[in-house]
Amino acid sequence: MVQQLADTYPGRFAPITNQVNGDPFTIPWSQDRLDLFYGLTAAVPTFMVDALINSRPGDYVSDVEQRMGQPTDVTLELTGNPVGGSTWDVTAQVCLEGGGSRPVRVFVAPTLNRVSGLPSYATNVLMQKVFETNVTLNGGGCSTVTDRIDFDPVSMANPSHIVVVAWVQDPVSSIPATVYQADVMRWPFPAGSRLAGIDVTPLEATLDVGEDLVFTASGRDQNGADFPLIAPVWSFGVGDGTGSLDPTTGTTTTFTATAPGTRQILCTENGVTGGAVVTVRGTAELTTIEIDPASATVEVGGEIVFTATGKDQYGEDFELDSPTWAISGAGDGIFDPVSGGATTFTGSYPGAATVTCSQGGVSGTAAVEVTGDDPQLTTITVEPATAELRVGAELELEAFGTDQYGWPFEIDFPGWFADGDGDGTFDPVDETATTFTATAPGSAQLVCLAGCGVVGSAEVEITAGELPAPRRATRRVVPD
């Protein structure tokens, strides 16, 4: 009956020939191994079918067909990937349709469909231990269970008879247990997905010394679909940045930066490696200062606000604590305040100029054009402004010119003359600096006249008479 069911339902019915407890799977198939079953000489393994524990042989067919007619919301698909030699990764993909969740136990059994020396009805004979894994299925989702099987020499000598039988049942410790789905994978195994790449996220990162960052690894198969990672290992690749990885196994690890530089973070499983690049930065330092606006035009008397922003060696903002402002060039103006991250500049003299903000040997500049009327001589100041002297005495005078902005301005074609009751002579008469010699008493203005008509003067009071002649000293006789 069992063979009849197997022949009728080759894709749905898979009898397994069980072995007794304690079978070490090391005794070759022989009479010695046959004797292990039930402790009886020449005994053969019996079989057990889901839901047929208490069935009589005459009812097997109808009971099995009735069981197969029950609807199930669990699907199971087996695939195999060669690892090397006699080792294969057998993957069972278990899915739950609909909603809810359900804990299940997944069994994967490596068997031989035919074994020399056993009766023909001893099909799917267990050759090695049965793998079992507990998982929780979520509605509409799937779980993947991968078991690495190193097939025994007898099986590898008869590969055409290798059959992997898998089933999904309630995770109970005793029978009977409800089986939700089963699948059979015959040699040659259908190629399933295999680990083809590992993606590490984030792919790139920048940290300061002492900072932590969690890296996560995910596997993908040759078709780009998700592939579970079982025991990936984290390590460092090329580079000079240093840090620590904790833990060094698993799909996530925490990297702690300890020294600056750039370093690869690698995740490897079964010869497949993925990686990320992390840059560890040292202590930030001020390297540049940017001024906003970078260029500006302002009239004399007009105002403009300049703002300075510090940047470190990584191009990020660096706080300025005591920057100072200065100006150079033909144009001029004043800053208020002269220290700080922002200042108001007031133009005071026309011309092109460079605004500079500096801190700790680092400077930034901006171009400013101060506009206004061309400078021209508007005022002449004579020093000293007042004096008193006698006829014949000399007085040194100097004239200074200023423009309309209060800045020094050269006096072109200066000339000196005296105006008033007093009089005297000038030497020279056509330079900004001259010596005046009083010749007549009275009040007078000593005037410097520029070629453009601008004048400046000093007030002097000249008294009559020359300076008295020195008196001759006489000796005083002191009486005895």
TORKOL-4160 file (C-alpha; in steps of 0.2 Angstrom, whole numbers, padded with zeros to 4 digits, m for minus):
480
<pt num="1" X="0000" Y="0000" Z="0000"/>
<pt num="2" X="0014" Y="0012" Z="0004"/>
<pt num="3" X="0023" Y="0009" Z="m0012"/>
<pt num="4" X="0006" Y="0011" Z="m0021"/>
<pt num="5" X="0003" Y="0028" Z="m0013"/>
<pt num="6" X="0021" Y="0034" Z="m0017"/>
<pt num="7" X="0019" Y="0029" Z="m0035"/>
<pt num="8" X="0001" Y="0037" Z="m0036"/>
<pt num="9" X="0006" Y="0053" Z="m0028"/>
<pt num="10" X="0025" Y="0055" Z="m0031"/>
<pt num="11" X="0025" Y="0074" Z="m0028"/>
<pt num="12" X="0014" Y="0073" Z="m0012"/>
<pt num="13" X="0017" Y="0057" Z="m0003"/>
<pt num="14" X="0034" Y="0053" Z="0004"/>
<pt num="15" X="0035" Y="0038" Z="0015"/>
<pt num="16" X="0051" Y="0038" Z="0027"/>
<pt num="17" X="0059" Y="0023" Z="0033"/>
<pt num="18" X="0063" Y="0027" Z="0051"/>
<pt num="19" X="0078" Y="0021" Z="0061"/>
<pt num="20" X="0078" Y="0016" Z="0079"/>
<pt num="21" X="0084" Y="0027" Z="0093"/>
<pt num="22" X="0102" Y="0027" Z="0095"/>
<pt num="23" X="0107" Y="0022" Z="0078"/>
<pt num="24" X="0124" Y="0030" Z="0076"/>
<pt num="25" X="0123" Y="0032" Z="0057"/>
<pt num="26" X="0140" Y="0025" Z="0056"/>
<pt num="27" X="0137" Y="0006" Z="0053"/>
<pt num="28" X="0137" Y="0003" Z="0035"/>
<pt num="29" X="0121" Y="m0005" Z="0028"/>
<pt num="30" X="0123" Y="m0024" Z="0032"/>
<pt num="31" X="0115" Y="m0037" Z="0043"/>
<pt num="32" X="0123" Y="m0028" Z="0058"/>
<pt num="33" X="0113" Y="m0013" Z="0054"/>
<pt num="34" X="0097" Y="m0022" Z="0051"/>
<pt num="35" X="0099" Y="m0030" Z="0067"/>
<pt num="36" X="0098" Y="m0013" Z="0076"/>
<pt num="37" X="0079" Y="m0011" Z="0071"/>
<pt num="38" X="0069" Y="m0017" Z="0085"/>
<pt num="39" X="0083" Y="m0028" Z="0091"/>
<pt num="40" X="0077" Y="m0042" Z="0080"/>
<pt num="41" X="0088" Y="m0052" Z="0068"/>
<pt num="42" X="0084" Y="m0048" Z="0049"/>
<pt num="43" X="0071" Y="m0035" Z="0054"/>
<pt num="44" X="0067" Y="m0021" Z="0043"/>
<pt num="45" X="0062" Y="m0003" Z="0047"/>
<pt num="46" X="0043" Y="0000" Z="0048"/>
<pt num="47" X="0035" Y="0016" Z="0042"/>
<pt num="48" X="0023" Y="0029" Z="0049"/>
<pt num="49" X="0012" Y="0041" Z="0039"/>
<pt num="50" X="0005" Y="0058" Z="0046"/>
<pt num="51" X="m0013" Y="0055" Z="0053"/>
<pt num="52" X="m0011" Y="0036" Z="0050"/>
<pt num="53" X="m0004" Y="0030" Z="0066"/>
<pt num="54" X="m0019" Y="0021" Z="0070"/>
<pt num="55" X="m0024" Y="0016" Z="0053"/>
<pt num="56" X="m0026" Y="m0002" Z="0047"/>
<pt num="57" X="m0016" Y="m0006" Z="0031"/>
<pt num="58" X="m0032" Y="m0008" Z="0021"/>
<pt num="59" X="m0037" Y="0010" Z="0025"/>
<pt num="60" X="m0021" Y="0018" Z="0021"/>
<pt num="61" X="m0026" Y="0024" Z="0004"/>
<pt num="62" X="m0042" Y="0031" Z="0008"/>
<pt num="63" X="m0035" Y="0039" Z="0024"/>
<pt num="64" X="m0020" Y="0047" Z="0015"/>
<pt num="65" X="m0031" Y="0054" Z="0001"/>
<pt num="66" X="m0043" Y="0061" Z="0014"/>
<pt num="67" X="m0028" Y="0069" Z="0023"/>
<pt num="68" X="m0022" Y="0076" Z="0007"/>
<pt num="69" X="m0039" Y="0084" Z="0003"/>
<pt num="70" X="m0038" Y="0095" Z="0019"/>
<pt num="71" X="m0034" Y="0113" Z="0014"/>
<pt num="72" X="m0018" Y="0121" Z="0021"/>
<pt num="73" X="m0012" Y="0139" Z="0021"/>
<pt num="74" X="0006" Y="0134" Z="0023"/>
<pt num="75" X="0018" Y="0132" Z="0007"/>
<pt num="76" X="0035" Y="0124" Z="0007"/>
<pt num="77" X="0048" Y="0124" Z="m0007"/>
<pt num="78" X="0065" Y="0116" Z="m0006"/>
<pt num="79" X="0081" Y="0121" Z="m0016"/>
<pt num="80" X="0099" Y="0116" Z="m0014"/>
<pt num="81" X="0115" Y="0124" Z="m0017"/>
<pt num="82" X="0132" Y="0115" Z="m0018"/>
<pt num="83" X="0145" Y="0120" Z="m0005"/>
<pt num="84" X="0159" Y="0108" Z="m0011"/>
<pt num="85" X="0162" Y="0090" Z="m0011"/>
<pt num="86" X="0148" Y="0081" Z="m0003"/>
<pt num="87" X="0141" Y="0096" Z="0006"/>
<pt num="88" X="0125" Y="0105" Z="0001"/>
<pt num="89" X="0115" Y="0119" Z="0008"/>
<pt num="90" X="0097" Y="0114" Z="0008"/>
<pt num="91" X="0085" Y="0129" Z="0010"/>
<pt num="92" X="0067" Y="0127" Z="0014"/>
<pt num="93" X="0056" Y="0142" Z="0011"/>
<pt num="94" X="0040" Y="0142" Z="0022"/>
<pt num="95" X="0026" Y="0154" Z="0019"/>
<pt num="96" X="0010" Y="0157" Z="0028"/>
<pt num="97" X="m0004" Y="0164" Z="0017"/>
<pt num="98" X="m0018" Y="0175" Z="0024"/>
<pt num="99" X="m0016" Y="0184" Z="0041"/>
<pt num="100" X="m0010" Y="0180" Z="0059"/>
<pt num="101" X="0005" Y="0171" Z="0064"/>
<pt num="102" X="0009" Y="0153" Z="0068"/>
<pt num="103" X="0024" Y="0144" Z="0077"/>
<pt num="104" X="0029" Y="0129" Z="0067"/>
<pt num="105" X="0044" Y="0116" Z="0067"/>
<pt num="106" X="0052" Y="0113" Z="0050"/>
<pt num="107" X="0060" Y="0096" Z="0048"/>
<pt num="108" X="0073" Y="0092" Z="0034"/>
<pt num="109" X="0077" Y="0073" Z="0032"/>
<pt num="110" X="0091" Y="0067" Z="0020"/>
<pt num="111" X="0086" Y="0050" Z="0014"/>
<pt num="112" X="0090" Y="0036" Z="0001"/>
<pt num="113" X="0075" Y="0031" Z="m0010"/>
<pt num="114" X="0083" Y="0014" Z="m0013"/>
<pt num="115" X="0096" Y="0005" Z="m0002"/>
<pt num="116" X="0105" Y="m0011" Z="m0007"/>
<pt num="117" X="0100" Y="m0026" Z="0003"/>
<pt num="118" X="0083" Y="m0019" Z="0009"/>
<pt num="119" X="0066" Y="m0023" Z="0002"/>
<pt num="120" X="0059" Y="m0012" Z="m0011"/>
<pt num="121" X="0046" Y="m0006" Z="0000"/>
<pt num="122" X="0059" Y="0002" Z="0012"/>
<pt num="123" X="0059" Y="0019" Z="0003"/>
<pt num="124" X="0066" Y="0035" Z="0008"/>
<pt num="125" X="0077" Y="0027" Z="0021"/>
<pt num="126" X="0084" Y="0039" Z="0034"/>
<pt num="127" X="0103" Y="0040" Z="0032"/>
<pt num="128" X="0108" Y="0054" Z="0044"/>
<pt num="129" X="0100" Y="0064" Z="0057"/>
<pt num="130" X="0084" Y="0074" Z="0054"/>
<pt num="131" X="0087" Y="0093" Z="0055"/>
<pt num="132" X="0073" Y="0102" Z="0064"/>
<pt num="133" X="0071" Y="0121" Z="0066"/>
<pt num="134" X="0057" Y="0131" Z="0075"/>
<pt num="135" X="0051" Y="0147" Z="0066"/>
<pt num="136" X="0036" Y="0159" Z="0068"/>
<pt num="137" X="0027" Y="0162" Z="0052"/>
<pt num="138" X="0018" Y="0179" Z="0049"/>
<pt num="139" X="0003" Y="0180" Z="0038"/>
<pt num="140" X="0008" Y="0185" Z="0020"/>
<pt num="141" X="0026" Y="0182" Z="0024"/>
<pt num="142" X="0039" Y="0169" Z="0022"/>
<pt num="143" X="0053" Y="0162" Z="0033"/>
<pt num="144" X="0069" Y="0153" Z="0026"/>
<pt num="145" X="0078" Y="0139" Z="0035"/>
<pt num="146" X="0095" Y="0133" Z="0028"/>
<pt num="147" X="0103" Y="0117" Z="0034"/>
<pt num="148" X="0120" Y="0112" Z="0029"/>
<pt num="149" X="0120" Y="0093" Z="0025"/>
<pt num="150" X="0136" Y="0083" Z="0022"/>
<pt num="151" X="0129" Y="0068" Z="0014"/>
<pt num="152" X="0136" Y="0051" Z="0019"/>
<pt num="153" X="0147" Y="0041" Z="0008"/>
<pt num="154" X="0134" Y="0028" Z="0004"/>
<pt num="155" X="0122" Y="0042" Z="m0002"/>
<pt num="156" X="0136" Y="0050" Z="m0012"/>
<pt num="157" X="0139" Y="0033" Z="m0020"/>
<pt num="158" X="0121" Y="0032" Z="m0026"/>
<pt num="159" X="0116" Y="0050" Z="m0029"/>
<pt num="160" X="0102" Y="0046" Z="m0041"/>
<pt num="161" X="0093" Y="0039" Z="m0026"/>
<pt num="162" X="0096" Y="0054" Z="m0014"/>
<pt num="163" X="0079" Y="0061" Z="m0008"/>
<pt num="164" X="0077" Y="0076" Z="0004"/>
<pt num="165" X="0060" Y="0075" Z="0013"/>
<pt num="166" X="0054" Y="0090" Z="0022"/>
<pt num="167" X="0038" Y="0094" Z="0032"/>
<pt num="168" X="0031" Y="0108" Z="0042"/>
<pt num="169" X="0021" Y="0103" Z="0058"/>
<pt num="170" X="0016" Y="0109" Z="0075"/>
<pt num="171" X="0031" Y="0112" Z="0087"/>
<pt num="172" X="0025" Y="0099" Z="0099"/>
<pt num="173" X="0036" Y="0087" Z="0109"/>
<pt num="174" X="0025" Y="0072" Z="0107"/>
<pt num="175" X="0014" Y="0064" Z="0093"/>
<pt num="176" X="0002" Y="0065" Z="0085"/>
<pt num="177" X="0006" Y="0082" Z="0078"/>
<pt num="178" X="m0003" Y="0091" Z="0064"/>
<pt num="179" X="0008" Y="0092" Z="0048"/>
<pt num="180" X="0004" Y="0108" Z="0038"/>
<pt num="181" X="0014" Y="0105" Z="0022"/>
<pt num="182" X="0028" Y="0093" Z="0015"/>
<pt num="183" X="0039" Y="0093" Z="0000"/>
<pt num="184" X="0051" Y="0081" Z="m0008"/>
<pt num="185" X="0067" Y="0086" Z="m0017"/>
<pt num="186" X="0075" Y="0073" Z="m0028"/>
<pt num="187" X="0093" Y="0072" Z="m0035"/>
<pt num="188" X="0098" Y="0082" Z="m0045"/>
<pt num="189" X="0093" Y="0096" Z="m0033"/>
<pt num="190" X="0084" Y="0111" Z="m0041"/>
<pt num="191" X="0096" Y="0126" Z="m0040"/>
<pt num="192" X="0089" Y="0138" Z="m0028"/>
<pt num="193" X="0095" Y="0155" Z="m0023"/>
<pt num="194" X="0113" Y="0157" Z="m0016"/>
<pt num="195" X="0122" Y="0171" Z="m0007"/>
<pt num="196" X="0129" Y="0181" Z="m0021"/>
<pt num="197" X="0132" Y="0198" Z="m0012"/>
<pt num="198" X="0132" Y="0207" Z="0004"/>
<pt num="199" X="0126" Y="0225" Z="0006"/>
<pt num="200" X="0132" Y="0235" Z="0021"/>
<pt num="201" X="0123" Y="0251" Z="0026"/>
<pt num="202" X="0127" Y="0265" Z="0028"/>
<pt num="203" X="0138" Y="0263" Z="0013"/>
<pt num="204" X="0148" Y="0278" Z="0018"/>
<pt num="205" X="0150" Y="0287" Z="0034"/>
<pt num="206" X="0160" Y="0301" Z="0043"/>
<pt num="207" X="0163" Y="0301" Z="0061"/>
<pt num="208" X="0173" Y="0311" Z="0074"/>
<pt num="209" X="0185" Y="0302" Z="0085"/>
<pt num="210" X="0175" Y="0294" Z="0099"/>
<pt num="211" X="0159" Y="0293" Z="0090"/>
<pt num="212" X="0149" Y="0276" Z="0087"/>
<pt num="213" X="0140" Y="0270" Z="0072"/>
<pt num="214" X="0130" Y="0254" Z="0069"/>
<pt num="215" X="0133" Y="0245" Z="0052"/>
<pt num="216" X="0120" Y="0233" Z="0046"/>
<pt num="217" X="0123" Y="0219" Z="0033"/>
<pt num="218" X="0110" Y="0211" Z="0022"/>
<pt num="219" X="0112" Y="0197" Z="0009"/>
<pt num="220" X="0106" Y="0195" Z="m0008"/>
<pt num="221" X="0105" Y="0180" Z="m0020"/>
<pt num="222" X="0111" Y="0179" Z="m0038"/>
<pt num="223" X="0094" Y="0187" Z="m0044"/>
<pt num="224" X="0095" Y="0201" Z="m0032"/>
<pt num="225" X="0082" Y="0195" Z="m0020"/>
<pt num="226" X="0085" Y="0195" Z="m0001"/>
<pt num="227" X="0095" Y="0180" Z="0005"/>
<pt num="228" X="0097" Y="0177" Z="0024"/>
<pt num="229" X="0114" Y="0179" Z="0032"/>
<pt num="230" X="0118" Y="0165" Z="0045"/>
<pt num="231" X="0134" Y="0169" Z="0053"/>
<pt num="232" X="0143" Y="0184" Z="0044"/>
<pt num="233" X="0160" Y="0190" Z="0051"/>
<pt num="234" X="0165" Y="0208" Z="0052"/>
<pt num="235" X="0183" Y="0214" Z="0049"/>
<pt num="236" X="0193" Y="0229" Z="0043"/>
<pt num="237" X="0199" Y="0231" Z="0026"/>
<pt num="238" X="0212" Y="0243" Z="0018"/>
<pt num="239" X="0214" Y="0261" Z="0025"/>
<pt num="240" X="0223" Y="0270" Z="0040"/>
<pt num="241" X="0208" Y="0275" Z="0050"/>
<pt num="242" X="0206" Y="0264" Z="0066"/>
<pt num="243" X="0192" Y="0259" Z="0078"/>
<pt num="244" X="0184" Y="0244" Z="0085"/>
<pt num="245" X="0170" Y="0232" Z="0080"/>
<pt num="246" X="0158" Y="0225" Z="0092"/>
<pt num="247" X="0152" Y="0212" Z="0090"/>
<pt num="248" X="0162" Y="0204" Z="0076"/>
<pt num="249" X="0149" Y="0192" Z="0070"/>
<pt num="250" X="0130" Y="0194" Z="0066"/>
<pt num="251" X="0121" Y="0205" Z="0054"/>
<pt num="252" X="0124" Y="0221" Z="0064"/>
<pt num="253" X="0140" Y="0228" Z="0072"/>
<pt num="254" X="0145" Y="0245" Z="0081"/>
<pt num="255" X="0160" Y="0254" Z="0075"/>
<pt num="256" X="0169" Y="0265" Z="0087"/>
<pt num="257" X="0181" Y="0277" Z="0080"/>
<pt num="258" X="0198" Y="0279" Z="0089"/>
<pt num="259" X="0210" Y="0287" Z="0076"/>
<pt num="260" X="0208" Y="0298" Z="0061"/>
<pt num="261" X="0209" Y="0291" Z="0043"/>
<pt num="262" X="0198" Y="0282" Z="0030"/>
<pt num="263" X="0195" Y="0263" Z="0032"/>
<pt num="264" X="0185" Y="0249" Z="0025"/>
<pt num="265" X="0172" Y="0240" Z="0035"/>
<pt num="266" X="0170" Y="0222" Z="0028"/>
<pt num="267" X="0156" Y="0209" Z="0031"/>
<pt num="268" X="0160" Y="0191" Z="0025"/>
<pt num="269" X="0150" Y="0175" Z="0024"/>
<pt num="270" X="0155" Y="0159" Z="0014"/>
<pt num="271" X="0168" Y="0168" Z="0004"/>
<pt num="272" X="0156" Y="0183" Z="m0001"/>
<pt num="273" X="0161" Y="0200" Z="0005"/>
<pt num="274" X="0152" Y="0217" Z="0006"/>
<pt num="275" X="0159" Y="0233" Z="0013"/>
<pt num="276" X="0157" Y="0251" Z="0017"/>
<pt num="277" X="0169" Y="0265" Z="0019"/>
<pt num="278" X="0171" Y="0276" Z="0035"/>
<pt num="279" X="0180" Y="0292" Z="0037"/>
<pt num="280" X="0186" Y="0296" Z="0055"/>
<pt num="281" X="0190" Y="0314" Z="0058"/>
<pt num="282" X="0202" Y="0321" Z="0070"/>
<pt num="283" X="0199" Y="0337" Z="0081"/>
<pt num="284" X="0191" Y="0351" Z="0071"/>
<pt num="285" X="0202" Y="0366" Z="0068"/>
<pt num="286" X="0198" Y="0383" Z="0060"/>
<pt num="287" X="0205" Y="0383" Z="0043"/>
<pt num="288" X="0195" Y="0396" Z="0033"/>
<pt num="289" X="0184" Y="0411" Z="0036"/>
<pt num="290" X="0171" Y="0415" Z="0023"/>
<pt num="291" X="0163" Y="0433" Z="0023"/>
<pt num="292" X="0146" Y="0437" Z="0017"/>
<pt num="293" X="0144" Y="0446" Z="0006"/>
<pt num="294" X="0160" Y="0442" Z="m0003"/>
<pt num="295" X="0159" Y="0459" Z="m0013"/>
<pt num="296" X="0149" Y="0474" Z="m0010"/>
<pt num="297" X="0147" Y="0493" Z="m0015"/>
<pt num="298" X="0143" Y="0506" Z="m0003"/>
<pt num="299" X="0143" Y="0525" Z="m0004"/>
<pt num="300" X="0153" Y="0536" Z="0008"/>
<pt num="301" X="0142" Y="0537" Z="0023"/>
<pt num="302" X="0132" Y="0522" Z="0018"/>
<pt num="303" X="0132" Y="0506" Z="0029"/>
<pt num="304" X="0133" Y="0487" Z="0025"/>
<pt num="305" X="0133" Y="0472" Z="0037"/>
<pt num="306" X="0147" Y="0459" Z="0035"/>
<pt num="307" X="0145" Y="0442" Z="0042"/>
<pt num="308" X="0160" Y="0430" Z="0045"/>
<pt num="309" X="0158" Y="0411" Z="0046"/>
<pt num="310" X="0172" Y="0399" Z="0051"/>
<pt num="311" X="0175" Y="0383" Z="0042"/>
<pt num="312" X="0186" Y="0368" Z="0049"/>
<pt num="313" X="0197" Y="0356" Z="0039"/>
<pt num="314" X="0182" Y="0346" Z="0034"/>
<pt num="315" X="0172" Y="0360" Z="0027"/>
<pt num="316" X="0160" Y="0361" Z="0042"/>
<pt num="317" X="0155" Y="0377" Z="0052"/>
<pt num="318" X="0168" Y="0381" Z="0065"/>
<pt num="319" X="0162" Y="0394" Z="0079"/>
<pt num="320" X="0172" Y="0410" Z="0079"/>
<pt num="321" X="0175" Y="0417" Z="0096"/>
<pt num="322" X="0185" Y="0433" Z="0094"/>
<pt num="323" X="0187" Y="0438" Z="0075"/>
<pt num="324" X="0193" Y="0455" Z="0071"/>
<pt num="325" X="0189" Y="0466" Z="0056"/>
<pt num="326" X="0201" Y="0477" Z="0046"/>
<pt num="327" X="0201" Y="0486" Z="0029"/>
<pt num="328" X="0215" Y="0490" Z="0017"/>
<pt num="329" X="0216" Y="0498" Z="0000"/>
<pt num="330" X="0212" Y="0515" Z="m0007"/>
<pt num="331" X="0194" Y="0515" Z="0000"/>
<pt num="332" X="0191" Y="0517" Z="0019"/>
<pt num="333" X="0178" Y="0515" Z="0032"/>
<pt num="334" X="0174" Y="0511" Z="0050"/>
<pt num="335" X="0168" Y="0494" Z="0058"/>
<pt num="336" X="0156" Y="0494" Z="0072"/>
<pt num="337" X="0160" Y="0483" Z="0082"/>
<pt num="338" X="0178" Y="0479" Z="0077"/>
<pt num="339" X="0177" Y="0462" Z="0084"/>
<pt num="340" X="0164" Y="0448" Z="0082"/>
<pt num="341" X="0155" Y="0437" Z="0069"/>
<pt num="342" X="0146" Y="0452" Z="0062"/>
<pt num="343" X="0150" Y="0470" Z="0060"/>
<pt num="344" X="0142" Y="0486" Z="0052"/>
<pt num="345" X="0154" Y="0494" Z="0040"/>
<pt num="346" X="0152" Y="0513" Z="0036"/>
<pt num="347" X="0160" Y="0520" Z="0021"/>
<pt num="348" X="0171" Y="0535" Z="0024"/>
<pt num="349" X="0182" Y="0537" Z="0009"/>
<pt num="350" X="0180" Y="0532" Z="m0009"/>
<pt num="351" X="0190" Y="0519" Z="m0018"/>
<pt num="352" X="0192" Y="0500" Z="m0019"/>
<pt num="353" X="0197" Y="0491" Z="m0003"/>
<pt num="354" X="0198" Y="0474" Z="0005"/>
<pt num="355" X="0189" Y="0469" Z="0020"/>
<pt num="356" X="0198" Y="0456" Z="0031"/>
<pt num="357" X="0191" Y="0446" Z="0046"/>
<pt num="358" X="0205" Y="0437" Z="0055"/>
<pt num="359" X="0206" Y="0425" Z="0070"/>
<pt num="360" X="0221" Y="0415" Z="0076"/>
<pt num="361" X="0231" Y="0417" Z="0060"/>
<pt num="362" X="0217" Y="0413" Z="0049"/>
<pt num="363" X="0209" Y="0426" Z="0038"/>
<pt num="364" X="0195" Y="0429" Z="0026"/>
<pt num="365" X="0192" Y="0443" Z="0014"/>
<pt num="366" X="0179" Y="0452" Z="0004"/>
<pt num="367" X="0180" Y="0466" Z="m0009"/>
<pt num="368" X="0171" Y="0482" Z="m0006"/>
<pt num="369" X="0170" Y="0498" Z="m0017"/>
<pt num="370" X="0166" Y="0514" Z="m0008"/>
<pt num="371" X="0159" Y="0527" Z="m0020"/>
<pt num="372" X="0158" Y="0546" Z="m0018"/>
<pt num="373" X="0164" Y="0562" Z="m0026"/>
<pt num="374" X="0182" Y="0563" Z="m0030"/>
<pt num="375" X="0193" Y="0570" Z="m0016"/>
<pt num="376" X="0197" Y="0588" Z="m0017"/>
<pt num="377" X="0206" Y="0601" Z="m0006"/>
<pt num="378" X="0193" Y="0610" Z="0005"/>
<pt num="379" X="0202" Y="0615" Z="0020"/>
<pt num="380" X="0220" Y="0622" Z="0024"/>
<pt num="381" X="0225" Y="0622" Z="0042"/>
<pt num="382" X="0240" Y="0633" Z="0047"/>
<pt num="383" X="0250" Y="0628" Z="0063"/>
<pt num="384" X="0253" Y="0636" Z="0075"/>
<pt num="385" X="0236" Y="0644" Z="0074"/>
<pt num="386" X="0241" Y="0659" Z="0085"/>
<pt num="387" X="0257" Y="0667" Z="0090"/>
<pt num="388" X="0265" Y="0683" Z="0099"/>
<pt num="389" X="0281" Y="0689" Z="0093"/>
<pt num="390" X="0291" Y="0706" Z="0092"/>
<pt num="391" X="0298" Y="0714" Z="0077"/>
<pt num="392" X="0313" Y="0705" Z="0071"/>
<pt num="393" X="0308" Y="0688" Z="0078"/>
<pt num="394" X="0305" Y="0673" Z="0068"/>
<pt num="395" X="0290" Y="0660" Z="0068"/>
<pt num="396" X="0290" Y="0643" Z="0059"/>
<pt num="397" X="0274" Y="0640" Z="0050"/>
<pt num="398" X="0267" Y="0624" Z="0041"/>
<pt num="399" X="0251" Y="0622" Z="0031"/>
<pt num="400" X="0241" Y="0606" Z="0030"/>
<pt num="401" X="0227" Y="0602" Z="0017"/>
<pt num="402" X="0212" Y="0591" Z="0020"/>
<pt num="403" X="0199" Y="0585" Z="0008"/>
<pt num="404" X="0180" Y="0585" Z="0010"/>
<pt num="405" X="0181" Y="0568" Z="0019"/>
<pt num="406" X="0193" Y="0575" Z="0032"/>
<pt num="407" X="0208" Y="0566" Z="0024"/>
<pt num="408" X="0225" Y="0574" Z="0021"/>
<pt num="409" X="0226" Y="0582" Z="0004"/>
<pt num="410" X="0241" Y="0589" Z="m0005"/>
<pt num="411" X="0241" Y="0608" Z="m0007"/>
<pt num="412" X="0246" Y="0613" Z="m0025"/>
<pt num="413" X="0255" Y="0629" Z="m0028"/>
<pt num="414" X="0254" Y="0636" Z="m0010"/>
<pt num="415" X="0259" Y="0655" Z="m0008"/>
<pt num="416" X="0261" Y="0665" Z="0009"/>
<pt num="417" X="0256" Y="0683" Z="0013"/>
<pt num="418" X="0252" Y="0694" Z="0028"/>
<pt num="419" X="0236" Y="0703" Z="0029"/>
<pt num="420" X="0233" Y="0717" Z="0043"/>
<pt num="421" X="0243" Y="0730" Z="0052"/>
<pt num="422" X="0257" Y="0719" Z="0056"/>
<pt num="423" X="0269" Y="0713" Z="0043"/>
<pt num="424" X="0284" Y="0703" Z="0039"/>
<pt num="425" X="0292" Y="0692" Z="0026"/>
<pt num="426" X="0291" Y="0673" Z="0022"/>
<pt num="427" X="0305" Y="0662" Z="0017"/>
<pt num="428" X="0301" Y="0653" Z="0006"/>
<pt num="429" X="0285" Y="0660" Z="0000"/>
<pt num="430" X="0279" Y="0645" Z="m0011"/>
<pt num="431" X="0281" Y="0630" Z="0000"/>
<pt num="432" X="0269" Y="0623" Z="0013"/>
<pt num="433" X="0282" Y="0626" Z="0027"/>
<pt num="434" X="0290" Y="0643" Z="0029"/>
<pt num="435" X="0298" Y="0655" Z="0041"/>
<pt num="436" X="0290" Y="0671" Z="0045"/>
<pt num="437" X="0301" Y="0686" Z="0051"/>
<pt num="438" X="0291" Y="0700" Z="0059"/>
<pt num="439" X="0295" Y="0718" Z="0052"/>
<pt num="440" X="0281" Y="0729" Z="0058"/>
<pt num="441" X="0270" Y="0729" Z="0073"/>
<pt num="442" X="0252" Y="0726" Z="0074"/>
<pt num="443" X="0239" Y="0712" Z="0071"/>
<pt num="444" X="0241" Y="0701" Z="0056"/>
<pt num="445" X="0234" Y="0685" Z="0047"/>
<pt num="446" X="0247" Y="0675" Z="0040"/>
<pt num="447" X="0239" Y="0667" Z="0025"/>
<pt num="448" X="0243" Y="0651" Z="0015"/>
<pt num="449" X="0234" Y="0652" Z="m0002"/>
<pt num="450" X="0232" Y="0637" Z="m0013"/>
<pt num="451" X="0232" Y="0638" Z="m0032"/>
<pt num="452" X="0213" Y="0632" Z="m0031"/>
<pt num="453" X="0209" Y="0647" Z="m0020"/>
<pt num="454" X="0207" Y="0638" Z="m0004"/>
<pt num="455" X="0215" Y="0648" Z="0010"/>
<pt num="456" X="0221" Y="0645" Z="0028"/>
<pt num="457" X="0228" Y="0657" Z="0041"/>
<pt num="458" X="0236" Y="0660" Z="0058"/>
<pt num="459" X="0233" Y="0675" Z="0069"/>
<pt num="460" X="0249" Y="0684" Z="0076"/>
<pt num="461" X="0252" Y="0699" Z="0087"/>
<pt num="462" X="0268" Y="0708" Z="0083"/>
<pt num="463" X="0274" Y="0720" Z="0096"/>
<pt num="464" X="0286" Y="0735" Z="0093"/>
<pt num="465" X="0304" Y="0736" Z="0097"/>
<pt num="466" X="0317" Y="0724" Z="0096"/>
<pt num="467" X="0322" Y="0712" Z="0110"/>
<pt num="468" X="0332" Y="0722" Z="0124"/>
<pt num="469" X="0350" Y="0721" Z="0124"/>
<pt num="470" X="0357" Y="0710" Z="0137"/>
<pt num="471" X="0363" Y="0719" Z="0153"/>
<pt num="472" X="0381" Y="0718" Z="0159"/>
<pt num="473" X="0382" Y="0710" Z="0176"/>
<pt num="474" X="0392" Y="0719" Z="0190"/>
<pt num="475" X="0400" Y="0712" Z="0205"/>
<pt num="476" X="0391" Y="0716" Z="0221"/>
<pt num="477" X="0403" Y="0720" Z="0236"/>
<pt num="478" X="0398" Y="0713" Z="0252"/>
<pt num="479" X="0403" Y="0724" Z="0267"/>
<pt num="480" X="0414" Y="0716" Z="0280"/>
